Amino acid sequence: MSQHLVIRLGTGDDSPINYAVVEDTSESVIESGVLRNTDELSLLSAYFKLDLIVLQSCNNFFFKTLTYPKRFNPSMKSSIPFMIENEIASDVDDVEVVVLNIRGKEVDIMICDKSYQEWVRSVMTRYALMPSKMMVDVFTLPFREGKISVVNLAGEFVFRRTQFSGMCLSQQLAIKYFRGLENPPSFYCLSEFPFDAPKEDAYVIMPMASMAFGALSSHITLTDAQRAQRQNFLLGTVFKPWIKVAAVLLAIFVVYYATLVSNYFNYTGEGKQLKNQLIKVFKTKFPMVNKVVNPMAQFKQLTNQPGESELELSFVKRLAELLGSFTSKASLVDFNYDDKRRQYRFRLAYREFDDVEGIKDALNNRGYRADISEVRSEKDRNTVLLTVEEVNS
């Protein structure tokens, strides 16, 4: 069973911190409570070795749906801060804009003050913590179409208003806000809410523990939101698309070198198309080679040159050999390559978590920089994200 420490930060060092320690497979709660400030985080040091998920209060985020006169495209993103500058307290240069969702002319956005993110990072650094997930607290609440999910978290009411927005209010402000609406909304209540409106009850004993389990299953993390934005903008950006194509194909070479090529080359038409793509990437990666006859053979020759010792073997070759030796214990589900950080990220399916730990330890013992995060328990399989930094390549 995997255990997780989930903490919810407030707006500053003196703000209360909610926390819960949970087991994902049995959905059991080990501990849940409230700390008075960031200085008391040291009281949780016994749990610092667990997988850490950090929730940030939605008080520090601004959500809005914008409507453009024509279909939204990536070039319009720069206009967003100026469209809402009268609605936010910070200067437009001091905020970060993330596009969460695009629906034709409508776009759902999330804005955060950069200074708040710097403060969160400083807290993590102070206690040498490395979160596997960082997300906004409202996205741990269940989403119900046409309803507002609400939970009372230590005197604060957290509301998930739509799939891509939410807010946090005190009880007094919450009542004033909703009474001021022309049409009272319908609520999906995880705790008592003193407001006379249509309500669907789903009360929980420990709200923070409920949010912790929601955090384990939610995919709207800050990293995923930024990644989704990059994917939405991929075709329309001014950056050259072949950079990401090359990175993905190189990752394919690492893991699927033998099986992928042999399968595709059995089909003439698809084989020719793939070969042309490989030649294009090959010429980008190795511009010094004038003639490309067999891209796979030449790629292997150029990247897998043996040295005088095992540590001098290329990163690509050593990583491919190591992952290949664990195929009976962990199988590949998905992968990607972060060109800026020079990191390979492998989503592995496993039977025993100890096997995945063994893979990570073996990688670190052999000179790599490997880490495990985003442990997920699904109905038919368990998966984990294995991040390996490219070294000695």
Order of alpha helices (4+ residues) and beta strands (2+ residues): beta-beta-beta-beta-beta-alpha-beta-beta-alpha-beta-beta-beta-beta-alpha-beta-beta-alpha-alpha-alpha-alpha-alpha-alpha-beta-beta-alpha-beta-beta
